[in-house]
Amino acid sequence: MAARFCGLLALLTVCLSGLDASRPAVNQELSNLFNELWTLDVNRLTPDTDYTISVQGRASFVSQGSHVVQDRASQPLFSNVNESKLTNTTTYSLLMKLLDNYERSTGVAERVTAEEQAEINLFLDAVLETEVMKRAHQYLVSKSQSSADLRRFKSQLFLIWFHLYHRKRNAGLDSCGFEHVFVGETKSGTEIIGFHNWIQFYLQEKSRHLDYKGYKARDHDLPDQDDHVLNLQFSWHGLVKPVGSAFIGTSPEFEMALFTIVFLTSTERSTTVLVNIDQCRMELVVIRHGRSLGTAYPKLLSSNSRHVRQQYSH
């Protein structure tokens, strides 16, 4: 109830104070729905209880394709994660089995084995059993964007997230939405593309393949260890992501539900929706690749309800 009131207050004050013309108005319908999904996300990890992060310093500017970067974070982003909770929560444990199924470089054709296909099916079945995805499905049916039949909805999710396609021209089927968003890819051996999932970030950081370089934020909106969305900079296998973004601590089903809803409720190739979720204002960006997902990520604009306090004071 409080989250909905804050969202309504934020919308009212935005209308009164004016809005940056380059940014869409808050989508209140989706904000309300996503806060409902937030409440239903019982598998979400709790900051300082299930995990601890250290945001450290503000990252410097780095141009795309550059390998030279100042490290503003001497310690890892994740100082602690309750791994038993990850391994004992079905959607997390099944997600982690999928993370090593893909070729990192675009242009290298993916080959899905029978075992890997079975892992995808088990993961989707587990996601569909969660209250988060059940509510998302219900909403999409009400909007005539999905079939009420669960098997057809599962096939729709597979097409959006796991259908292989060509990301690099003149190459084989080398990518899919899930690989791009949850696993991450490299392009032409010079840049990181995708990579918007905190679990993959933690596992790659733990295995020393990834080095967190610092956060990205505006001067008046510094992140803290309780934030569930971060804009950040990191290197991965020697390449640098100048600005990346990810939810932190949220479940796979929550992230898939949000981005699936944005994907299916728009026909544009590129869609950006402005929403308030919990104490955060963010843009959710979704780009299509035909009938499948090209990329999807959150972009944090303000956290800890700062957008409400700032606009209310105008």
matplotlib code that plots the C-alpha trace (Angstrom):
import matplotlib.pyplot as plt

x = [0.0, 2.8, 4.6, 1.5, 0.9, 4.5, 4.1, 0.9, 2.5, 5.5, 3.2, 1.3, 4.4, 5.9, 2.7, 2.9, 6.6, 7.0, 9.0, 12.1, 10.9, 13.4, 11.9, 8.5, 5.9, 5.7, 3.6, 1.4, -0.4, 2.9, 4.3, 1.3, 1.7, 5.4, 5.1, 2.6, 5.2, 7.8, 5.6, 5.1, 8.8, 9.3, 12.6, 14.2, 17.3, 17.5, 20.4, 22.7, 21.0, 21.3, 24.0, 26.3, 27.6, 30.1, 29.5, 32.8, 33.9, 32.3, 33.5, 35.4, 34.3, 35.4, 34.7, 33.1, 35.8, 38.5, 40.4, 42.0, 40.0, 40.7, 39.7, 37.6, 36.7, 39.6, 37.2, 34.6, 31.0, 29.7, 31.5, 29.0, 26.2, 24.2, 25.0, 22.9, 19.8, 20.8, 21.3, 18.2, 15.8, 14.7, 14.7, 18.1, 19.7, 18.2, 19.3, 22.9, 22.9, 22.1, 24.9, 27.7, 25.6, 26.6, 29.6, 30.7, 31.6, 29.1, 29.7, 30.3, 27.2, 25.5, 24.9, 22.1, 22.5, 19.6, 20.8, 20.8, 17.3, 16.1, 17.7, 15.8, 12.5, 13.0, 13.9, 10.8, 8.6, 10.0, 9.5, 5.9, 5.2, 6.1, 3.4, 5.4, 5.0, 1.5, 0.5, 2.4, 0.6, -2.7, -2.0, -0.9, -4.0, -6.2, -4.4, -4.9, -1.1, -0.8, -2.9, -4.5, -3.1, 0.0, 1.8, 1.3, 2.5, 5.6, 6.2, 5.8, 8.4, 10.8, 10.4, 11.1, 14.0, 15.6, 15.0, 18.4, 19.0, 21.8, 23.2, 26.3, 25.7, 27.0, 27.3, 25.4, 22.7, 24.9, 22.6, 19.3, 17.7, 18.5, 22.2, 22.5, 20.7, 21.5, 24.9, 26.6, 28.4, 31.5, 31.5, 34.4, 36.8, 36.6, 33.5, 31.0, 27.4, 24.4, 25.3, 22.6, 22.1, 23.5, 23.9, 26.1, 28.0, 28.6, 29.7, 32.0, 33.4, 33.9, 35.8, 38.0, 36.8, 35.2, 36.5, 34.0, 35.3, 32.8, 29.2, 27.7, 25.3, 24.4, 25.9, 22.8, 21.8, 24.6, 23.8, 24.1, 24.2, 20.4, 19.7, 18.1, 19.2, 22.7, 24.4, 28.0, 31.2, 33.3, 35.8, 35.1, 37.8, 39.9, 37.2, 35.4, 31.7, 31.8, 28.2, 26.2, 23.1, 21.3, 18.8, 20.5, 19.0, 15.9, 14.8, 15.1, 11.3, 10.9, 13.3, 11.8, 8.3, 9.0, 10.8, 8.3, 5.5, 7.2, 8.2, 4.6, 2.7, 4.7, 5.2, 8.0, 11.5, 12.8, 10.7, 11.5, 9.0, 9.4, 8.3, 8.5, 9.3, 9.6, 11.7, 13.3, 12.5, 13.9, 13.6, 13.1, 14.6, 13.5, 14.8, 13.3, 15.0, 12.1, 9.8, 12.5, 14.3, 17.4, 18.2, 16.5, 17.8, 16.9, 18.4, 18.3, 17.3, 16.9, 16.7, 15.5, 12.5, 14.7, 12.6, 9.6, 11.3, 13.0, 9.9, 7.7, 10.0, 9.6]
y = [0.0, 2.4, 1.7, 2.4, 5.7, 6.7, 5.9, 8.0, 10.9, 10.7, 10.9, 13.8, 15.8, 15.1, 16.4, 19.6, 20.3, 19.2, 16.4, 16.3, 16.2, 13.5, 11.1, 9.4, 10.0, 7.4, 4.4, 4.1, 0.9, -1.0, 0.6, -0.8, -4.2, -4.4, -3.4, -6.3, -8.6, -7.1, -8.1, -11.6, -12.1, -14.3, -15.6, -12.2, -12.0, -9.5, -7.0, -7.4, -10.7, -12.9, -10.8, -7.8, -5.4, -2.6, 0.1, 1.9, 4.7, 6.4, 4.9, 7.2, 7.8, 5.1, 5.1, 2.1, -0.4, 1.0, -1.4, 1.3, 2.0, 3.5, 1.1, 3.0, -0.2, -2.1, -4.7, -6.9, -5.6, -8.7, -9.3, -12.0, -14.1, -16.8, -19.5, -22.1, -20.0, -19.9, -23.6, -24.5, -22.2, -24.0, -21.1, -19.9, -23.4, -24.1, -20.7, -21.4, -24.6, -22.6, -20.0, -22.3, -23.4, -20.5, -19.4, -16.0, -14.5, -13.4, -14.9, -18.4, -20.6, -22.0, -25.8, -26.8, -30.4, -32.5, -32.1, -28.3, -28.3, -30.3, -27.7, -24.9, -26.8, -27.4, -23.8, -22.5, -25.0, -23.8, -20.1, -20.8, -22.3, -19.1, -16.6, -13.8, -15.4, -16.6, -13.0, -11.8, -14.5, -13.4, -9.8, -10.7, -12.8, -9.9, -7.8, -10.4, -10.7, -14.3, -17.5, -18.7, -22.2, -22.7, -24.8, -22.1, -19.4, -21.6, -21.7, -18.0, -17.5, -19.9, -17.9, -14.6, -15.7, -18.9, -18.9, -18.7, -16.1, -14.3, -11.4, -11.1, -11.0, -13.8, -16.0, -19.0, -18.9, -17.3, -15.6, -15.4, -13.1, -15.1, -15.4, -11.7, -10.5, -13.2, -14.5, -11.7, -11.7, -10.2, -8.6, -8.6, -9.3, -5.6, -5.0, -6.6, -6.6, -7.5, -9.0, -7.6, -10.3, -10.0, -13.8, -14.1, -11.0, -12.6, -16.0, -14.4, -12.1, -15.0, -16.9, -13.8, -13.5, -10.2, -7.0, -4.4, -0.9, 1.3, 2.7, 5.2, 7.7, 11.4, 13.6, 13.9, 10.2, 8.1, 4.3, 2.3, -1.3, -1.6, -0.6, -3.3, -1.7, -0.5, 1.2, 0.0, -0.4, -3.6, -5.6, -9.2, -11.5, -8.4, -6.3, -3.3, -2.5, 1.3, 1.4, -1.6, -2.1, -4.8, -5.6, -6.8, -9.6, -10.1, -13.5, -14.7, -15.0, -11.4, -10.1, -12.3, -11.3, -7.6, -7.7, -10.1, -7.8, -4.8, -6.8, -8.1, -4.9, -2.9, -3.5, -1.0, -2.2, -0.3, 0.4, 2.4, 2.6, 4.8, 3.1, 3.3, 0.0, -0.1, 2.9, 3.2, 5.2, 3.5, 3.1, -0.4, -0.7, -3.6, -4.0, -6.6, -8.9, -9.9, -12.0, -12.6, -10.4, -8.5, -7.0, -5.8, -3.9, -1.5, 2.0, 3.4, 7.1, 7.5, 5.3, 5.4, 7.5, 10.5, 11.3, 11.7, 13.9, 16.1, 16.7, 17.2, 20.0, 22.0]
z = [0.0, 0.9, -2.3, -4.3, -2.4, -3.0, -6.7, -6.9, -5.0, -7.4, -10.4, -9.0, -8.2, -11.6, -13.3, -11.1, -11.6, -15.2, -16.7, -18.8, -22.4, -23.3, -20.7, -20.8, -18.1, -15.3, -16.4, -13.4, -14.5, -14.9, -11.7, -9.8, -11.4, -10.9, -7.2, -6.9, -8.5, -6.1, -3.1, -4.6, -5.1, -2.1, -3.6, -3.6, -1.4, 1.4, 1.6, 4.6, 5.5, 2.3, 0.7, 1.3, -1.4, -1.2, -3.9, -3.1, -5.5, -8.5, -11.8, -14.3, -17.9, -20.3, -24.0, -25.6, -26.7, -24.4, -22.2, -20.1, -17.0, -13.5, -10.8, -8.2, -6.3, -4.6, -3.3, -5.0, -5.3, -3.5, -0.2, 0.8, -0.7, 1.0, -1.5, 0.3, -0.5, -4.1, -4.4, -2.4, -4.3, -7.4, -9.9, -8.8, -8.9, -12.3, -13.6, -12.6, -14.6, -17.7, -17.3, -18.8, -21.8, -24.1, -26.3, -24.9, -28.3, -30.9, -34.3, -32.8, -33.4, -30.4, -30.2, -27.8, -26.6, -25.4, -21.9, -22.2, -23.8, -20.8, -18.5, -20.2, -19.9, -16.2, -15.7, -17.5, -15.6, -12.3, -13.3, -14.3, -10.9, -9.1, -8.0, -9.7, -13.2, -12.5, -11.9, -14.9, -17.0, -15.7, -16.6, -20.1, -20.7, -19.6, -22.2, -24.9, -25.3, -24.1, -24.2, -21.0, -21.9, -19.8, -22.5, -25.1, -22.6, -22.0, -25.7, -25.9, -23.1, -24.9, -28.2, -26.4, -24.2, -25.7, -29.4, -31.1, -33.8, -35.6, -33.6, -35.9, -39.6, -41.8, -38.7, -37.4, -34.8, -32.2, -29.6, -27.7, -25.3, -22.2, -23.1, -23.8, -20.6, -18.1, -19.2, -21.2, -24.5, -26.2, -29.6, -32.0, -29.1, -28.1, -26.0, -23.6, -24.6, -22.4, -19.0, -16.8, -14.1, -10.6, -10.1, -13.1, -11.9, -8.5, -9.8, -12.4, -9.7, -7.4, -10.1, -10.7, -14.4, -13.5, -11.7, -10.4, -11.1, -9.4, -9.6, -12.0, -10.6, -10.5, -7.8, -5.7, -5.9, -4.5, -4.2, -1.1, 0.0, 0.2, -3.5, -5.6, -8.9, -9.7, -12.6, -12.6, -14.5, -14.7, -16.7, -17.8, -19.4, -20.1, -21.7, -20.2, -19.8, -19.4, -18.0, -17.1, -15.0, -13.1, -10.5, -7.3, -5.2, -7.3, -8.5, -12.1, -12.3, -11.3, -13.9, -16.6, -15.7, -15.9, -19.2, -20.7, -19.9, -21.4, -24.5, -25.1, -24.4, -27.0, -30.7, -31.0, -31.8, -28.8, -25.8, -22.6, -19.8, -16.7, -13.5, -9.7, -8.1, -4.3, -3.5, -6.9, -10.0, -13.1, -16.8, -18.2, -21.6, -24.0, -27.5, -29.8, -32.2, -34.4, -32.2, -29.6, -27.1, -28.2, -24.9, -21.7, -18.7, -15.9, -15.7, -12.2, -12.1, -8.3, -5.2, -1.6, -2.7, -3.5, -6.5, -4.3, -1.7, -4.4, -6.4, -3.3, -2.2, -5.4]

ax = plt.figure().add_subplot(projection="3d")
ax.plot(x, y, z, "-o")
ax.set_aspect("equal")
plt.show()
